Amino acid sequence: MGNGDAPITLVEFGDYQCPFCGKFFSETEPLIRESYIKTGKVKMIWRDFAFLGPESLAAAEAAH
C-alpha cells in the first residue's frame, strides 16, 4: 500500500485471529495511513504471521 518509490517500507506481520493485531488495524494504522502513506513517505506491506493455531492458518489462506 502506498507509493512504490517511498523511501521507507513498513512491514506489518499480523495474524487475523490476534486481538492486538485488530487493535493496531483499527486504531494505529489509520494514523499511519493518513500521516505517512498518503504523503508518500512510507509504503506498507502486510505479511501473514499465523501463530495462534490452525484457525489462524485457515484465515490467512482464505484471505489469499
C-alpha positions in Angstrom: 0.0 0.0 0.0 1.3 3.4 -0.9 3.8 4.8 -3.3 6.3 2.2 -4.5 9.0 4.8 -4.5 8.5 5.8 -0.9 11.9 5.9 1.0 10.6 3.8 3.9 9.0 0.4 3.8 6.9 -0.6 6.8 6.3 -4.3 7.1 3.5 -5.4 9.3 3.4 -9.1 10.4 -0.1 -10.0 11.6 -2.5 -12.7 12.5 -6.2 -12.4 11.5 -7.1 -14.0 14.9 -4.9 -11.7 17.0 -6.8 -9.1 19.1 -3.7 -6.9 19.3 -3.4 -7.0 15.5 -7.0 -6.0 15.2 -6.4 -3.1 17.6 -3.5 -1.9 15.6 -5.6 -2.1 12.4 -8.4 -0.1 13.8 -6.6 2.4 16.0 -3.0 2.9 14.8 -2.9 2.0 11.1 -5.4 4.8 10.1 -3.0 7.3 11.6 0.0 5.8 9.8 -2.0 5.9 6.5 -3.0 9.5 6.9 0.3 10.9 8.1 2.8 8.8 6.2 1.4 6.6 3.5 -0.9 9.3 1.8 2.0 11.7 1.9 4.3 9.4 0.1 6.8 9.0 3.0 6.1 5.3 3.6 4.8 2.3 1.8 3.3 -0.6 3.8 3.5 -4.3 3.2 1.4 -7.0 5.1 2.9 -10.4 5.8 0.9 -13.3 7.4 2.2 -14.4 10.7 -0.3 -17.1 11.6 0.8 -18.0 15.1 -2.5 -18.7 17.0 -3.2 -22.2 15.7 -4.9 -23.8 12.8 -7.7 -21.3 12.7 -5.1 -18.5 12.0 -3.6 -20.5 9.2 -7.0 -21.1 7.7 -7.8 -17.4 7.9 -4.5 -16.5 6.2 -5.1 -19.0 3.4 -8.7 -17.7 3.0 -7.5 -14.1 2.7 -5.2 -15.0 -0.1 
